[in-house]
């Protein structure tokens, strides 16, 4: 099932390849398990992948792998403009302790620090994600996260709620997100929904990051948006690194707005109304 040009490109890097079979790899790229000379590879490819996406994903995976403690991150084996080859992770049944291990591992990952932003722009889904550094977290969240998605939604005719409602949120962000300045930036997965977490025999694994340095609550808010993470995950995280007061009452909705706007721009439909309802709760 591999295109001949892809097989030739991979063999130039890895040597003779064996059988390949399609596997799940997300909604943007195709993916395959490919038998290589030294074991199976996970290969992502596809003509619909935006230019630079594979390089950005590889960079994010390498950053997570360097900082992760207690979490599995697939090794980047090689990257090309047209494909990304990763270590194959063998899925395993979900053990009773996996949520707790994930919670503690994520808290440890979030201890990796830096400045608000990232060294390059990358992607959230198939959409570009701006990461230029900002002086404060509230400035970053508005100028690099909410405002670009609002511009896209406006251009598509899908803007949830009224402009003045978003302006009020913009003006409130310095107050709402002030606790983040005390925590400082953390290395984030950036797109931590249940489809980007898997169980392996080696433990909980993170895949498909949209990595940057931001406030740790943004990752946690994403885990709570669409479900899939058990109560043991949240309890273990908060035991390892307690959250500051006001997260669930005020800030969680502010962070979830970004991911909802991404879904508005990708899919439209009911996400427009859902985003408007979450905006009313924000702050």
C-alpha positions as CSV (number, residue, x, y, z in Angstrom):
1,X,0.0,0.0,0.0
2,X,3.0,2.3,0.0
3,X,3.4,4.5,-3.1
4,X,6.5,3.3,-5.1
5,X,8.2,6.7,-4.7
6,X,7.7,6.5,-0.9
7,X,9.1,3.0,-0.7
8,X,12.2,4.0,-2.7
9,X,12.8,7.0,-0.5
10,X,12.4,5.0,2.7
11,X,14.7,2.2,1.4
12,X,17.4,4.8,0.6
13,X,17.3,5.6,4.3
14,X,16.7,2.3,6.0
15,X,17.6,-0.4,3.5
16,X,15.3,-3.1,2.0
17,X,11.7,-3.0,3.4
18,X,9.2,-5.8,3.9
19,X,5.5,-5.8,4.0
20,X,3.5,-2.6,4.7
21,X,-0.1,-2.4,6.0
22,X,-2.3,0.6,6.7
23,X,-2.9,1.7,10.3
24,X,-4.7,4.6,11.9
25,X,-2.7,7.8,11.7
26,X,-5.1,10.6,12.2
27,X,-7.3,12.6,9.8
28,X,-4.6,14.4,7.9
29,X,-1.9,11.9,6.9
30,X,-2.0,8.3,5.9
31,X,0.0,5.9,8.1
32,X,1.5,2.4,7.8
33,X,3.3,-0.2,9.7
34,X,6.3,-1.0,7.6
35,X,8.7,-4.0,8.2
36,X,12.2,-2.6,8.3
37,X,15.6,-4.3,8.5
38,X,15.8,-3.6,12.2
39,X,12.1,-3.9,13.1
40,X,8.8,-2.3,12.3
41,X,8.5,1.4,11.5
42,X,5.5,3.7,11.9
43,X,5.4,5.8,8.7
44,X,3.2,8.8,8.2
45,X,2.8,10.2,4.7
46,X,0.2,11.8,2.3
47,X,-0.2,14.5,-0.3
48,X,-2.7,16.4,1.9
49,X,-0.1,17.1,4.6
50,X,0.8,20.8,4.9
51,X,4.4,21.7,4.0
52,X,6.6,21.6,7.1
53,X,4.2,19.6,9.2
54,X,6.3,16.5,9.5
55,X,9.4,18.5,10.5
56,X,7.4,20.4,13.1
57,X,6.0,17.1,14.5
58,X,9.4,15.5,14.7
59,X,10.8,18.5,16.6
60,X,7.9,18.4,19.0
61,X,8.4,14.6,19.6
62,X,12.1,15.1,20.2
63,X,11.4,17.8,22.7
64,X,8.9,15.7,24.6
65,X,11.2,12.7,24.6
66,X,14.1,14.7,26.0
67,X,11.9,16.0,28.9
68,X,9.5,13.1,29.5
69,X,9.8,11.2,32.8
70,X,7.6,8.1,33.1
71,X,6.0,8.7,29.6
72,X,6.8,6.9,26.4
73,X,7.4,9.1,23.3
74,X,8.2,7.4,20.0
75,X,11.7,8.0,18.7
76,X,12.0,10.0,15.5
77,X,14.0,7.7,13.1
78,X,14.0,10.0,10.0
79,X,12.0,12.9,8.6
80,X,11.5,14.1,5.1
81,X,9.2,16.7,3.6
82,X,7.0,13.9,2.3
83,X,7.1,11.5,5.2
84,X,7.9,10.9,8.9
85,X,9.3,7.6,10.2
86,X,8.9,6.8,13.9
87,X,9.7,3.9,16.2
88,X,6.7,1.5,16.2
89,X,4.9,1.4,19.5
90,X,3.0,-1.8,20.1
91,X,-0.4,-1.1,21.6
92,X,-1.4,-2.9,24.8
93,X,-4.5,-3.3,26.9
94,X,-5.3,-0.4,29.2
95,X,-3.9,-1.4,32.6
96,X,-5.7,-0.2,35.8
97,X,-2.7,2.0,36.7
98,X,-2.2,3.7,33.3
99,X,-4.2,6.9,34.1
100,X,-2.3,7.5,37.3
101,X,1.0,7.0,35.5
102,X,-0.1,9.4,32.8
103,X,-1.0,12.0,35.3
104,X,2.3,11.8,37.2
105,X,4.2,11.7,33.9
106,X,2.5,14.7,32.5
107,X,3.1,16.7,35.7
108,X,6.8,15.8,35.4
109,X,6.9,16.8,31.7
110,X,5.3,20.2,32.6
111,X,8.3,20.9,34.9
112,X,10.4,21.5,31.8
113,X,10.5,25.3,31.4
114,X,11.6,28.0,29.0
115,X,9.9,31.1,27.6
116,X,6.3,31.6,26.4
117,X,6.3,30.3,22.9
118,X,8.4,28.1,20.7
119,X,11.3,28.3,18.3
120,X,9.1,27.8,15.2
121,X,5.5,27.9,14.2
122,X,3.8,24.5,13.9
123,X,0.4,23.1,13.4
124,X,-2.8,22.3,15.4
125,X,-4.5,19.7,13.3
126,X,-4.0,20.9,9.8
127,X,-4.1,24.6,10.8
128,X,-1.1,26.8,11.3
129,X,-0.2,27.5,15.0
130,X,1.7,30.7,15.7
131,X,4.4,30.4,18.4
132,X,6.4,33.7,18.4
133,X,7.4,34.5,22.0
134,X,5.4,37.0,24.0
135,X,6.2,38.9,27.2
136,X,3.3,37.5,29.2
137,X,1.1,34.5,29.0
138,X,-2.1,36.5,28.6
139,X,-0.6,38.3,25.6
140,X,0.5,35.0,24.1
141,X,-2.9,33.4,24.6
142,X,-4.7,36.2,22.9
143,X,-2.3,37.1,20.0
144,X,-0.9,33.6,19.2
145,X,-3.9,31.4,20.0
146,X,-7.4,33.1,20.1
147,X,-6.9,36.0,17.7
148,X,-5.6,33.9,14.7
149,X,-8.5,31.4,15.0
150,X,-11.0,34.2,15.4
151,X,-9.7,35.8,12.2
152,X,-10.1,32.5,10.4
153,X,-13.6,32.0,11.8
154,X,-14.6,35.5,10.7
155,X,-13.3,34.9,7.2
156,X,-15.3,31.7,7.0
157,X,-18.5,33.3,8.3
158,X,-18.4,31.1,11.4
159,X,-17.6,33.6,14.1
160,X,-19.2,32.4,17.4
161,X,-21.0,35.1,19.4
162,X,-20.5,38.9,18.9
163,X,-17.3,40.8,18.4
164,X,-17.9,42.7,21.7
165,X,-18.0,39.4,23.6
166,X,-14.5,38.5,22.4
167,X,-13.3,42.0,23.1
168,X,-14.5,41.7,26.7
169,X,-12.6,38.4,27.1
170,X,-9.5,40.0,25.6
171,X,-9.6,42.8,28.1
172,X,-10.2,40.3,31.0
173,X,-7.3,38.0,30.1
174,X,-4.5,39.7,32.1
175,X,-6.6,39.3,35.2
176,X,-7.9,35.8,34.4
177,X,-4.5,34.4,33.5
178,X,-2.4,36.2,36.1
179,X,-1.8,32.9,38.1
180,X,0.1,31.5,35.1
181,X,2.9,34.1,35.6
182,X,3.6,32.5,39.0
183,X,3.9,29.0,37.6
184,X,5.8,30.1,34.5
185,X,5.9,28.3,31.1
186,X,5.8,24.5,30.8
187,X,6.6,22.3,27.9
188,X,3.2,21.3,26.6
189,X,2.0,18.5,24.3
190,X,-0.3,21.1,22.9
191,X,-3.1,18.8,21.5
192,X,-3.7,16.4,24.4
193,X,-7.0,14.7,23.5
194,X,-7.5,11.0,24.0
195,X,-6.6,10.1,20.4
196,X,-3.1,11.4,21.0
197,X,-2.5,9.2,24.0
198,X,-2.0,5.4,23.8
199,X,-1.3,2.5,26.1
200,X,1.8,0.4,25.4
201,X,3.5,-2.4,27.3
202,X,6.1,0.2,28.3
203,X,3.6,2.6,29.8
204,X,1.5,5.6,28.7
205,X,2.6,7.1,25.4
206,X,2.1,10.6,23.8
207,X,1.9,11.0,20.1
208,X,1.0,13.8,17.5
209,X,2.1,16.8,19.6
210,X,1.6,20.5,18.8
211,X,4.3,21.3,21.2
212,X,5.2,24.7,22.6
213,X,5.9,26.3,26.0
214,X,2.8,27.6,27.7
215,X,0.8,27.3,30.9
216,X,0.3,23.7,32.0
217,X,-3.5,24.3,32.5
218,X,-3.9,24.5,28.7
219,X,-3.0,20.8,28.3
220,X,-5.3,19.9,31.2
221,X,-8.2,21.8,29.8
222,X,-7.9,19.9,26.5
223,X,-8.0,16.6,28.4
224,X,-11.3,17.7,29.9
225,X,-12.9,19.0,26.7
226,X,-13.7,15.7,24.9
227,X,-13.2,13.2,27.7
228,X,-11.2,9.9,27.6
229,X,-9.1,10.6,30.7
230,X,-10.2,9.0,34.0
231,X,-10.4,10.6,37.4
232,X,-7.2,8.8,38.5
233,X,-5.4,10.8,35.8
234,X,-6.5,14.2,37.2
235,X,-6.0,13.1,40.9
236,X,-2.5,11.9,40.2
237,X,-1.6,15.1,38.3
238,X,-2.9,17.3,41.1
239,X,-1.1,15.3,43.8
240,X,2.1,15.7,41.9
241,X,1.6,19.4,41.1
242,X,-1.5,21.0,42.6
243,X,-3.4,23.5,40.4
244,X,-3.9,27.0,41.5
245,X,-7.4,28.1,42.7
246,X,-9.8,29.2,39.9
247,X,-8.8,26.8,37.2
248,X,-12.1,25.0,36.8
249,X,-14.2,28.0,37.7
250,X,-12.6,30.5,35.3
251,X,-9.5,29.5,33.3
252,X,-10.5,26.1,32.0
253,X,-13.1,27.6,29.7
254,X,-10.6,30.2,28.5
255,X,-8.2,27.5,27.4
256,X,-10.9,25.3,25.9
257,X,-12.0,28.2,23.6
258,X,-8.9,27.8,21.5
259,X,-9.4,24.1,20.8
260,X,-13.1,24.7,20.1
261,X,-12.3,27.5,17.7
262,X,-9.9,25.1,15.9
263,X,-12.9,22.7,15.5
264,X,-15.1,25.6,14.3
265,X,-12.6,26.4,11.6
266,X,-12.0,22.7,10.6
267,X,-15.6,21.4,10.8
268,X,-18.1,24.2,11.6
269,X,-21.5,22.7,12.5
270,X,-22.4,22.4,16.1
271,X,-18.9,23.6,17.3
272,X,-20.0,27.2,16.5
273,X,-22.8,27.1,19.1
274,X,-20.7,25.1,21.6
275,X,-17.9,27.7,21.4
276,X,-20.4,30.6,22.0
277,X,-21.7,28.8,25.1
278,X,-18.2,28.2,26.5
279,X,-17.4,31.9,25.8
280,X,-20.3,32.9,28.0
281,X,-18.8,30.8,30.8
282,X,-15.3,32.0,30.4
283,X,-14.3,34.3,33.3
